[in-house]
């Protein structure tokens, strides 16, 4: 299948690990010049070296905290300097808060909206004018399963779920508004993805301790059964990256404003 991505440019937030890292790697393999953004310069440098080693493509990096408006304001200038133009935007940065409703602090509530929905809105608002000026582009906003369903413990989502739902609705509305400008917008919704940082955050907030590898495997199996996913394996960042790459490719030219769910038939009833 011809994806038509060679020679394109891409900006990926949350690009130093997990889904963002693997999306950057997959795009680089297709000949895309990639700019990865994340908060930690050390992690960015390590990710760039890793991608270059496996793809032979040079990777650009930029330190970015997506909760800081002033840093988002500077993004267009960074893109012009490091990429020249912007064909693809992947809004991947985000996180979850796994706490009971009554334990969520106001600071966590505000931060959850800022790093998830507000970041996607603000970044699109700064990058879209560049896409309009050049005649088009492709955007993928990465949401999560808490945006479309209620999860059983331990993934309590009274804080995260509303932010993820907003990302989904925002993507559909934006796709409709930007279609006349040849800009496609889709929302990728991953299910349970086995990334170390996500599991570590759950351990801090809910388990209150670090689990052994054996305990972690048992907990993941239990969560799957609780969600009706048949005690099946969790997804990998690479599998979500493949979906994102397809969504921004010429092969997906008629897919716009879609909710692209990848959760191995998780029970949403």
C-alpha positions in Angstrom: 0.0 0.0 0.0 1.4 3.4 -1.0 1.1 5.8 2.0 2.4 8.9 0.2 4.3 10.2 3.2 7.9 10.4 1.9 9.2 14.0 2.1 6.4 15.2 4.5 7.1 16.8 7.8 5.5 16.0 11.2 5.3 17.5 14.7 4.6 15.1 17.5 3.9 16.1 21.1 4.7 13.6 23.9 7.2 12.2 21.4 10.0 11.0 23.7 8.3 7.7 24.8 5.4 5.4 24.4 2.9 6.0 21.5 4.6 9.3 20.6 8.0 7.7 20.2 6.7 4.8 18.2 4.7 7.1 15.9 7.8 9.2 15.3 9.7 6.1 14.5 7.0 4.7 12.1 6.7 8.1 10.3 10.5 8.3 10.0 10.5 4.9 8.3 8.1 6.3 5.7 10.5 9.1 4.9 8.9 11.8 7.0 11.1 14.5 8.7 10.0 14.4 12.3 10.1 17.0 15.1 9.4 15.4 18.5 8.4 17.5 21.5 8.4 16.7 25.2 9.2 18.2 28.5 12.5 16.5 29.3 15.5 17.3 27.1 17.4 14.2 28.1 14.5 11.9 27.2 14.1 13.8 23.8 17.8 13.3 23.0 17.7 9.6 23.8 14.5 9.2 21.7 16.1 11.0 18.8 19.2 8.8 18.9 17.0 5.7 19.1 14.9 6.7 16.1 17.9 7.7 14.0 19.6 4.4 14.8 16.6 2.4 13.6 15.5 4.4 10.6 18.6 6.3 9.5 16.5 9.5 9.5 17.6 12.6 11.3 15.1 13.7 14.0 14.6 17.2 15.3 13.7 17.9 19.0 12.2 20.7 21.0 11.5 21.0 24.7 7.8 21.7 25.3 5.5 21.7 28.2 2.0 21.6 26.6 0.4 23.1 29.7 2.4 26.4 29.2 0.6 28.8 26.8 3.8 30.8 26.2 5.6 27.8 25.0 2.8 26.8 22.7 2.8 30.3 21.3 6.4 29.8 20.2 5.7 26.6 18.3 5.1 28.0 14.8 8.5 29.7 14.9 10.1 26.4 16.0 8.4 24.5 13.2 9.5 27.0 10.6 13.1 26.9 11.9 13.4 23.1 12.2 10.9 21.7 9.6 10.3 24.6 7.2 6.6 23.6 6.9 4.1 21.4 8.7 2.2 18.6 6.9 1.3 16.4 9.9 0.4 17.3 13.5 0.0 14.5 16.1 -1.3 15.8 19.4 -0.2 12.8 21.6 0.8 14.5 24.9 -1.5 13.7 27.7 -2.0 11.8 30.9 -4.5 10.2 33.3 -5.5 10.7 36.9 -6.5 7.4 38.5 -8.1 8.6 41.8 -11.6 8.3 43.3 -13.7 11.4 42.6 -13.5 12.8 46.1 -9.7 12.5 46.2 -9.1 14.6 43.0 -7.7 18.0 43.9 -8.5 21.2 42.1 -5.0 21.4 40.9 -5.2 17.9 39.4 -8.5 18.8 37.7 -7.1 21.9 36.1 -3.9 20.2 35.1 -5.8 17.3 33.6 -7.8 19.6 31.3 -4.6 21.6 30.5 -2.4 18.7 29.4 -5.2 16.9 27.6 -7.9 18.9 25.9 -6.6 22.5 26.3 -3.2 21.5 24.9 -4.8 20.0 21.8 -7.0 23.0 21.2 -4.2 25.5 21.7 -1.7 23.7 19.6 -4.1 23.3 16.7 -5.0 27.0 16.9 -1.4 27.9 16.5 -0.4 25.3 13.8 -3.6 25.3 11.6 -2.9 28.7 10.1 0.4 27.4 8.8 -1.5 24.4 7.2 -4.1 26.7 5.7 -1.4 29.0 4.2 0.4 26.0 2.6 -2.8 24.4 1.2 -3.6 21.6 3.6 -2.5 19.2 6.3 -3.4 16.2 8.5 -4.1 16.2 12.2 -4.5 13.3 14.6 -5.5 14.0 18.2 -4.9 11.1 20.5 -7.6 10.5 23.2 -8.3 7.5 25.3 -10.9 4.9 26.2 -12.0 6.9 29.2 -13.5 9.3 26.7 -16.0 6.8 25.4 -16.7 4.5 28.3 -16.8 4.2 32.1 -14.0 2.1 33.4 -14.1 -0.1 36.5 -11.5 0.3 39.2 -8.5 0.8 39.3 -8.8 3.1 36.3 -11.1 5.6 37.9 -11.6 8.4 35.5 -13.9 11.2 36.8 -11.0 13.6 36.2 -9.5 12.2 33.0 -12.7 11.0 31.2 -14.3 14.4 30.6 -11.0 15.8 29.2 -10.7 12.8 26.8 -14.3 13.2 25.8 -13.7 16.8 24.9 -10.7 15.8 22.7 -13.0 13.5 20.7 -15.8 16.1 20.2 -13.2 18.8 19.4 -11.7 16.6 16.7 -15.0 16.0 15.0 -16.0 19.7 15.1 -12.5 20.8 13.9 -12.6 18.3 11.0 -15.9 19.8 9.8 -14.6 23.3 10.0 -11.3 22.7 8.4 -12.4 20.4 5.6 -12.7 23.3 3.1 -9.0 24.0 3.7 -7.9 20.5 2.8 -7.1 19.6 6.4 -8.2 16.3 7.7 -8.6 15.8 11.5 -9.2 12.4 13.1 -9.1 11.2 16.7 -7.3 7.9 17.7 -8.7 6.3 20.8 -6.4 3.7 22.3 -7.6 1.0 24.7 -5.3 -0.5 27.3 -1.8 0.1 26.0 1.1 -1.4 27.9 3.4 1.5 28.4 5.7 1.6 31.5 5.0 5.2 32.4 1.2 4.7 32.5 1.6 1.7 34.8 4.0 3.6 37.0 1.6 6.4 37.4 -1.2 4.0 38.5 1.2 2.5 41.0 1.8 5.9 42.5 -1.8 6.9 42.7 -3.7 3.7 43.4 -1.4 0.8 44.4 0.7 3.3 46.5 3.7 1.2 45.8 5.8 -0.3 43.0 4.6 -3.7 41.9 6.9 -6.6 41.0 6.7 -7.8 37.3 4.7 -10.8 38.4 2.2 -8.6 40.4 2.0 -6.2 37.5 1.1 -9.0 35.1 -1.6 -10.3 37.4 -3.1 -6.8 37.8 -3.2 -6.2 34.0 -5.0 -9.5 33.6 -7.5 -8.6 36.3 -8.2 -5.2 34.8 -8.9 -6.8 31.4 -11.4 -9.3 33.0 -13.0 -6.4 34.9 -13.5 -4.5 31.6 -14.9 -7.5 29.7 -11.8 -7.9 27.5 -11.5 -11.6 28.0 -8.2 -11.6 29.9 -6.5 -10.7 26.6 -3.2 -9.1 26.1 -2.8 -5.3 26.2 -2.0 -3.3 23.1 1.5 -2.0 22.3 2.5 1.6 21.4 3.6 0.2 18.0 0.1 -0.9 17.2 -1.3 2.5 17.9 1.5 4.2 16.0 0.6 2.1 12.9 -3.0 3.4 13.1 -1.9 7.0 13.4 0.5 6.6 10.4 -2.4 5.2 8.3 -4.7 8.0 9.5 -2.3 10.7 8.2 -1.5 8.9 5.0 -2.9 9.3 1.5 -4.4 5.8 2.0 -6.9 7.4 4.4 -7.8 10.3 2.2 -11.6 9.7 2.7 -11.4 9.3 6.5 -12.1 12.7 8.2 -13.7 13.5 11.6 -13.5 9.8 12.6 -13.2 8.2 16.0 -10.6 5.5 15.3 -10.9 3.1 18.3 -8.2 0.5 18.9 -9.1 -1.5 22.0 -9.4 -5.1 21.0 -13.2 -5.2 21.3 -13.3 -3.9 24.8 -16.9 -4.2 26.2 -18.4 -0.7 26.3 -21.9 -1.7 27.5 
